[in-house]
């Protein structure tokens, strides 16, 4: 589909297991606060507009039939908390496509070479904004073929969808406290396939902020910086 001249292209590669440092904390409603960097990911980047009906397409040649239920489960897991997050966003599966799409409020999910053991990521999000801001006009999620374990695929896709709601990675968060936690082993499940309570709380904060202000579109690409004291090697199991 031909792009309009007014459409700006801003690429943000978001990596599994890598986070952005953010000193801000967002309180959660409940017994205990969700502290950024401990139980919660930071917010403030790519976001679908409130109440958007996002049309989701999978590239037909890229996924096996047995993988589709896992991808659809990730969509449903996010849809099930749409009201609780205050986003009103619905991820509506439209079927398959043969190519990357650029229609308004469209999300294309496809396979492609993403994995880099030095930068430690296996998925990426490319977001496009017509308004030159953080609101997504359309986007593409690319999943590396290395993610062949269906359960790991589910966890990774659910994680990547979290980036579509303004959540960043959190490599310092406690294990299983957030979908945005670090994947220690590529192609093995992270055992978090649905938004946790702190994820819901943070997305709620993100959409509260959108009512007040919309941030400019990100102008940088995350290069996968890790904390200096973290020398945990990446582990890639043999097929």
N, C-alpha and C positions, 0 to 999 in steps of 0.2 A: 504494500500500500504506500502510495507516495506521501511523503511528509509535507506538511505545510511549512512555509518559510518561518512562521512565527513560533514553530515548535523548537524548543531548545533541548539539546541532548546532554544530559549530565550522567556520568557513569559512577556508580558507587559499588565497588566490589566488597561484599560483606562475607567474612570468612568464618567457617565453623571453628569454634574453639578460640577465637581471638576477640578481645574486647577493646573498647575505647575508654580511656580514663576520664572520669567525670566526677567532680567533687560534690556535686549536688546529691541530695537524698530526697526521696519522695515518700511521704508517709502513706501507709495503707490503712484502710478502715478495718478494725479488728483488734485483737488483743495486743499484738506486737507490731511495730513499724517494719516496713520492708526497707532495709538499708541498701542503698546502691553500692555495689561492690561486695556485698555480703550475701544478701538473699535476692537482690533485684538488679536488673540491668538498667543502665541509663537510658534516657529517652531523648528524642528531639531530631530525628532524621527522617528518612522517607516514610510517608504516611498516605494511605488512601483517604480521600475526602470523607467526611462524616456521612453516614447513610449511603455510601456508594454501593452499587450492585456490580461487583467485579465479575466479569465474564472470564472463566478460567478454561484454558485449552491445553491439552497435552499433545506434543508432536507424536503422531501415530507410530512412526518408525523407530522411536527412541525407547519405548517402554514395552515390556512384555505384558501379556494379558494378566498374568498372576501378580504383577506389580501394581496394577491400577487400583485394587481395593485398598492398598496401603496409602497411596497418594490421596484417594478420596477420603480416607479416614482422617488424614491431617486436615483437610478442608473442613470436614464436619466438626472436628475438635475445636477449631477456631470459630466456626459458625455458632456452636453451642454456647459460647460465652459472649456473643455479640452484644446482647442486652446488658450483661454484667459489666462489660468494659465501657459502655457508653458510646462505642464507636458507631453502632448501627450498620456496620459494614457486613455484607453478605458475599461470600465467595461461591459463586454459582457455576458449577461445572457445565460446560457447553458441549463437550465432546472433544474429538481430536482434530488436529490440523496438520498440514504438511509443511508448514513454514512458520517462522516467527511473525506475529501479528502486531500491528500498530494502531488498532482501533481504540477508541476512547474507552477507558475503564476495562481494558483487556489485560490479562496476565497469561503469558505463554510459558509453559514449563517444558523444558527440553534437556537433552543430554549434550555434553560437550566437554572438551579437555579443560579442566579447572584445577585438578589436584597439583599441589606443589608442596612437597614435604618440608621445605624450608619455611614457607609462609603458613603452612598448616591449614589449608582449607580445601574443601571438596565441592563447594557450591558457590554460586555467585548471584547477585541481584543486579540487574541493569535497569535503572529507573529513568523514565523520560517525563519531563515536566513542561507543559505548555505555558504555565504561568511563571516560569523561572523561579520556582520556590520549592518547598519540600513536598508539596502535594503531587502525588503520582498521577500522570495522565494515562500512561500504560507502562507495562514492565515485563521483563523476562527473567525467569529463574533458570539457571543452568546447573545441572547436576552431573558431576563427573561419573563416567561409567564404572569407576572403581567402587562406587556404592552399589554393590550387587546384592547385599543382604537385605531382603525386603523390610525387616524390622528396622535396620539402620537407615534405610531409605525413608521410612515413615518418620523416624525421629529427626533426621536431617531436614526433611521437607517441612515438618512442623516448625522446626527452628528457623528455617529461612523465611517462612511466612510471618514469623514474629518480627522480622525486619520490616515487613510491609505495614506494620502497625506502630512504627517509631521506636522499636526496641533495638538496642545495640547488644553486641556480645558482652559476656561477663566472665572472664577467665578467673577472677578472684572469688566468684560466688560459690557458696557451699554446694556440694554435689546434690543434684535433684531438687534444688530450691527454685530453679528457673529453667525454662526451655532454652534460655540463651547461654547456658553453661558450656564449659569446654568439653569437646569430645576428645577423650584421652586416646582412644584407639579408632583409627579410621576403619570403616566397614563393620564395626560392631555397635550394637544398639547402645544408645545413651540412657535408655530406660526412662525417658521423659518424652511422651508423645503428645501431650496436651498442655495447654497453658496452666501454670501453677497459680496459686493465689496472688503471689507477688507480681507475676506477669499481668494478671488481670488488673491489679491495682495500678501498675505502671502505665498500661495502655489507657486506663481511665484518666490518669493524670495527663497523658499525651493529648487526649481529645479535649480535656478541659482547657489545656493551653491553646489548642487550635481555635477555640472560641474567642480567645483574647488576641492572639497574634499567630501569624504564619511565618515560619523562619525562611530565610533565603535558601535556595537549593545548595546542597553541599558542593564544594569546589575542589575537593581532594579525593584521592583514592587511597584507601587504607592499604598500607604495605605489609601489614601483618606483624606489627611490632609486638613483642612479648615482654613481660616483666623480666628484668635482668636476672633475678634470682630464680627464675624458672628454667631449668635445663632439662626438663622431662623430654626424652626423645619421642618422636612420633613413631607409632607402631602400626605397620600395615600387615595384617594377617595374610597368609598365603591362601589362594582360593581353594 
